[in-house]
Amino acid sequence: MSDRTSDNVVVEIVDGVADVRLNRPDKLNALNTGMFTELVDTSASLATMSDLRAVVLSGEGRSFCAGLDFSGFQAMAGNKPHQSDRSAVSQSDREFDATAGTNGRITHLGQQAVWGWRELPVPVICALSGHALGGGFQLSLAGDIRLVHPDTKMSVLEIRWGLTPDMCATELLPRLVGIDVAAEMYYTGKMITGREAVDLGVCTRLSDDPRRDALELASEIATKNPHAVRSAKALVEQFGRVTPAEAFANERRHIGALIGSPNQVEAVSAFFEKRDAKFENPE
């Protein structure tokens, strides 16, 4: 995948690190159908890259993502009858319908815009500043690690619109903060700062320049054995989804595949020879 700039997403790749940026700064990177689609397509394209080492996900301009483009709610504001038949929704409404279709996945479009980053075999670091609201908050949960500016405003905001989270937050947020803290955030839409997000466990650590620090961290990760990093991500992702017996068996399987492998031997040799390691790409 080559570097590209589109209407909605910018991708630059340097030394195995993909710098991915939401690209609607005039709208605080609010999510529209184009943004959803390009987030899904971008994560899918990156997943095919054997030389990919890490990803940084951030937003151009003042904010990470202010949530769903507000014009998407205008069709909901009128007194329309509830329609249980999704096929009856008008085309103008469907342009803002991130819940339509799964294309054979376990996710619909809006969910896959988040889940696609969790499915990447390499670490994803989210750099958060300005706002991470509603869908933007849920997109931030796509990261394995979240670096956040202290003043960032964050909220699971869906309750304001009479809705529930529907972009993977109900799966991902309780893993970070526990069921009760997640429930309060769902029920109230309470606004928290980046500093509070770190205290609650929503974010990993504070940064005065999240994107800069995220890129530095990604570059550090990119110097490690890529097979070991990918194995570590797979083991992290299984947390809470498999039995202890399965988890321990998977630990044994991954370490067994790594010990004595060319990249593992190279990691040891480079350390003792005080040089940069030269790793082979995963197949």
C-alpha positions as CSV (number, residue, x, y, z in Angstrom):
1,M,0.0,0.0,0.0
2,S,1.5,3.3,-1.0
3,D,1.1,6.6,0.7
4,R,-2.1,8.3,-0.2
5,T,-4.3,11.3,0.6
6,S,-8.0,11.1,0.1
7,D,-11.0,13.2,1.0
8,N,-11.2,11.6,4.4
9,V,-8.1,9.7,5.3
10,V,-4.4,10.4,4.9
11,V,-1.8,7.6,5.0
12,E,2.0,8.0,5.1
13,I,4.2,5.0,5.7
14,V,7.8,5.4,6.8
15,D,10.1,2.5,8.0
16,G,7.1,0.2,8.6
17,V,5.1,2.8,10.6
18,A,1.8,3.8,9.1
19,D,0.8,7.4,10.0
20,V,-3.0,7.4,9.5
21,R,-4.9,10.6,9.9
22,L,-8.6,11.5,9.7
23,N,-8.7,14.3,7.1
24,R,-11.8,16.5,7.7
25,P,-10.2,19.1,10.0
26,D,-12.8,21.8,9.1
27,K,-15.5,19.4,10.5
28,L,-13.3,18.3,13.5
29,N,-12.9,15.0,11.6
30,A,-16.6,14.2,12.1
31,L,-17.6,10.8,10.7
32,N,-19.6,10.6,7.5
33,T,-20.2,7.6,5.2
34,G,-17.0,8.4,3.3
35,M,-15.0,8.4,6.5
36,F,-16.5,5.1,7.7
37,T,-15.8,3.5,4.3
38,E,-12.2,4.7,4.1
39,L,-11.4,3.7,7.6
40,V,-12.6,0.2,6.8
41,D,-10.7,0.1,3.5
42,T,-7.5,1.5,5.0
43,S,-7.3,-1.0,7.8
44,A,-8.0,-3.8,5.3
45,S,-5.2,-2.6,3.0
46,L,-2.7,-2.3,5.9
47,A,-3.5,-5.8,7.0
48,T,-2.0,-7.1,3.8
49,M,1.4,-5.5,4.4
50,S,4.0,-8.0,5.6
51,D,6.5,-5.1,6.3
52,L,4.0,-3.2,8.5
53,R,5.3,-2.8,12.1
54,A,2.9,-0.4,13.8
55,V,0.2,2.1,13.1
56,V,-0.5,5.6,14.5
57,L,-4.2,6.8,14.2
58,S,-4.8,10.5,14.7
59,G,-6.8,13.4,13.3
60,E,-5.7,16.4,11.2
61,G,-6.2,19.8,12.8
62,R,-7.6,20.6,16.3
63,S,-9.4,17.3,17.1
64,F,-9.1,13.6,16.8
65,C,-12.8,13.1,16.0
66,A,-15.9,15.0,17.2
67,G,-18.2,12.1,16.4
68,L,-20.9,11.6,13.7
69,D,-21.3,14.4,11.3
70,F,-24.1,16.4,12.8
71,S,-26.0,16.6,9.6
72,G,-26.5,12.8,10.0
73,F,-28.9,13.6,12.8
74,Q,-31.0,16.1,10.9
75,A,-33.1,13.3,9.3
76,M,-33.8,12.0,12.7
77,A,-34.9,15.3,14.1
78,G,-38.3,15.3,12.3
79,N,-41.3,13.4,13.7
80,K,-40.8,10.3,11.4
81,P,-42.5,7.0,12.4
82,H,-40.1,4.3,13.5
83,Q,-39.3,1.9,10.6
84,S,-38.4,-1.6,11.5
85,D,-37.9,-2.5,7.9
86,R,-34.4,-1.1,7.1
87,S,-35.1,-1.4,3.4
88,A,-37.8,1.3,3.7
89,V,-35.2,3.9,4.8
90,S,-34.8,6.6,2.1
91,Q,-31.6,7.0,0.2
92,S,-30.9,10.4,1.8
93,D,-31.1,8.8,5.2
94,R,-29.0,5.8,4.2
95,E,-26.2,8.1,3.2
96,F,-25.6,8.6,6.9
97,D,-26.5,5.0,7.9
98,A,-23.4,3.3,9.3
99,T,-25.5,0.4,10.6
100,A,-26.5,-1.0,7.2
101,G,-25.0,-4.2,6.0
102,T,-22.3,-6.6,7.3
103,N,-20.9,-7.9,4.0
104,G,-20.5,-11.3,5.7
105,R,-18.5,-9.9,8.7
106,I,-19.5,-10.0,12.3
107,T,-19.6,-6.2,12.1
108,H,-21.6,-3.5,10.3
109,L,-19.9,-0.6,8.6
110,G,-19.6,1.6,11.7
111,Q,-18.4,-1.3,13.9
112,Q,-15.8,-2.4,11.3
113,A,-14.4,1.2,11.2
114,V,-13.3,0.4,14.7
115,W,-12.9,-3.4,14.7
116,G,-10.7,-3.4,11.6
117,W,-7.9,-1.8,13.6
118,R,-8.3,-4.3,16.3
119,E,-7.9,-7.0,13.7
120,L,-4.6,-5.7,12.4
121,P,-1.7,-8.0,13.5
122,V,0.4,-5.1,14.6
123,P,0.0,-2.5,17.4
124,V,-2.2,0.5,16.8
125,I,-1.6,3.7,18.8
126,C,-4.3,6.3,18.9
127,A,-3.1,9.9,19.4
128,L,-6.0,12.0,20.9
129,S,-6.4,15.7,21.2
130,G,-9.2,18.2,21.0
131,H,-12.3,16.0,21.0
132,A,-13.0,12.3,21.0
133,L,-16.8,12.2,21.2
134,G,-19.4,9.6,20.4
135,G,-18.2,7.7,17.4
136,G,-14.8,9.4,17.8
137,F,-14.6,8.1,21.4
138,Q,-15.4,4.6,20.2
139,L,-12.9,4.9,17.4
140,S,-10.2,5.7,20.0
141,L,-10.9,2.3,21.5
142,A,-9.5,0.8,18.3
143,G,-6.0,1.4,19.6
144,D,-4.0,-1.0,21.7
145,I,-2.5,2.1,23.3
146,R,-4.0,5.6,23.6
147,L,-1.9,8.8,24.2
148,V,-4.1,11.7,25.1
149,H,-3.6,15.5,25.6
150,P,-4.7,16.4,29.2
151,D,-7.4,18.8,27.9
152,T,-9.0,16.5,25.4
153,K,-12.8,16.2,25.8
154,M,-14.0,12.7,25.7
155,S,-17.5,11.1,26.0
156,V,-19.6,8.2,25.0
157,L,-22.1,10.7,23.8
158,E,-24.8,8.5,22.1
159,I,-27.3,8.9,25.0
160,R,-27.5,12.6,24.2
161,W,-29.2,11.6,20.9
162,G,-31.3,8.9,22.5
163,L,-29.1,6.2,21.2
164,T,-26.8,3.5,22.5
165,P,-23.1,2.9,21.6
166,D,-22.9,0.8,18.4
167,M,-19.3,1.0,17.3
168,C,-17.8,-1.7,19.5
169,A,-17.7,0.3,22.8
170,T,-19.8,-2.2,24.6
171,E,-17.2,-4.8,23.9
172,L,-14.0,-2.7,24.3
173,L,-14.7,-0.1,27.0
174,P,-15.6,-2.5,29.9
175,R,-12.2,-4.3,29.3
176,L,-10.5,-1.0,30.2
177,V,-12.6,0.5,33.0
178,G,-14.9,-2.3,34.3
179,I,-18.6,-2.7,33.7
180,D,-19.8,-0.2,36.3
181,V,-17.7,2.7,35.0
182,A,-18.6,1.9,31.5
183,A,-22.3,1.7,32.4
184,E,-22.2,5.2,34.0
185,M,-20.6,6.6,30.8
186,Y,-23.2,4.9,28.6
187,Y,-26.1,6.0,30.7
188,T,-25.1,9.6,31.3
189,G,-22.9,10.7,28.4
190,K,-20.6,12.3,31.0
191,M,-17.8,14.4,29.6
192,I,-14.3,13.7,30.8
193,T,-10.9,15.3,30.1
194,G,-7.9,13.5,28.9
195,R,-6.4,13.6,32.4
196,E,-9.6,12.0,33.8
197,A,-9.5,9.4,31.0
198,V,-6.0,8.3,32.1
199,D,-7.2,8.1,35.7
200,L,-10.1,6.0,34.7
201,G,-8.1,3.7,32.5
202,V,-9.7,4.8,29.3
203,C,-6.3,6.1,28.0
204,T,-2.8,4.9,28.6
205,R,-0.9,8.0,29.4
206,L,-0.9,11.8,29.0
207,S,1.1,13.7,26.3
208,D,1.4,17.3,25.5
209,D,1.9,16.3,21.8
210,P,0.1,12.9,21.4
211,R,0.9,12.4,17.7
212,R,4.6,13.1,18.1
213,D,4.9,10.8,21.0
214,A,2.8,8.1,19.3
215,L,5.0,8.2,16.3
216,E,8.1,7.9,18.5
217,L,6.6,4.9,20.3
218,A,5.6,3.3,17.0
219,S,9.1,3.8,15.7
220,E,10.5,2.1,18.8
221,I,8.1,-0.8,18.4
222,A,9.2,-1.1,14.7
223,T,12.7,-1.9,15.8
224,K,11.6,-5.1,17.6
225,N,11.2,-8.6,16.3
226,P,8.0,-8.3,14.2
227,H,7.1,-11.9,14.8
228,A,7.3,-11.4,18.6
229,V,5.3,-8.1,18.4
230,R,2.6,-9.8,16.3
231,S,2.4,-12.7,18.7
232,A,2.2,-10.3,21.7
233,K,-0.7,-8.5,20.0
234,A,-2.5,-11.8,19.4
235,L,-2.1,-12.8,23.0
236,V,-3.3,-9.4,24.2
237,E,-6.4,-9.6,22.0
238,Q,-7.4,-13.0,23.4
239,F,-7.8,-11.6,26.9
240,G,-11.3,-12.2,28.2
241,R,-12.3,-14.1,25.1
242,V,-10.8,-17.5,25.8
243,T,-10.6,-19.9,28.8
244,P,-7.4,-19.9,30.9
245,A,-6.5,-23.3,29.5
246,E,-6.8,-21.9,25.9
247,A,-4.8,-18.7,26.9
248,F,-2.0,-20.8,28.4
249,A,-1.9,-23.1,25.4
250,N,-1.7,-20.1,23.1
251,E,1.2,-18.7,25.2
252,R,3.1,-22.0,24.7
253,R,2.3,-22.1,21.0
254,H,3.6,-18.6,20.4
255,I,6.8,-18.9,22.4
256,G,7.4,-22.3,20.8
257,A,7.3,-20.8,17.4
258,L,9.6,-17.9,18.4
259,I,12.4,-19.7,20.2
260,G,15.2,-20.4,17.8
261,S,13.5,-18.7,14.9
262,P,15.8,-16.5,12.7
263,N,14.3,-13.2,14.0
264,Q,14.6,-14.3,17.6
265,V,18.3,-15.3,17.1
266,E,18.9,-12.0,15.3
267,A,17.4,-10.1,18.3
268,V,19.8,-11.8,20.7
269,S,22.8,-11.4,18.4
270,A,22.1,-7.7,17.8
271,F,21.8,-7.0,21.5
272,F,25.1,-8.6,22.4
273,E,26.9,-7.1,19.3
274,K,25.5,-3.7,20.1
275,R,24.0,-3.1,16.7
276,D,20.6,-2.5,15.1
277,A,18.8,-5.7,14.4
278,K,17.9,-6.7,10.8
279,F,14.6,-8.6,10.9
280,E,12.9,-10.6,8.2
281,N,9.3,-9.7,7.4
282,P,6.5,-12.0,8.5
283,E,4.9,-13.9,5.6
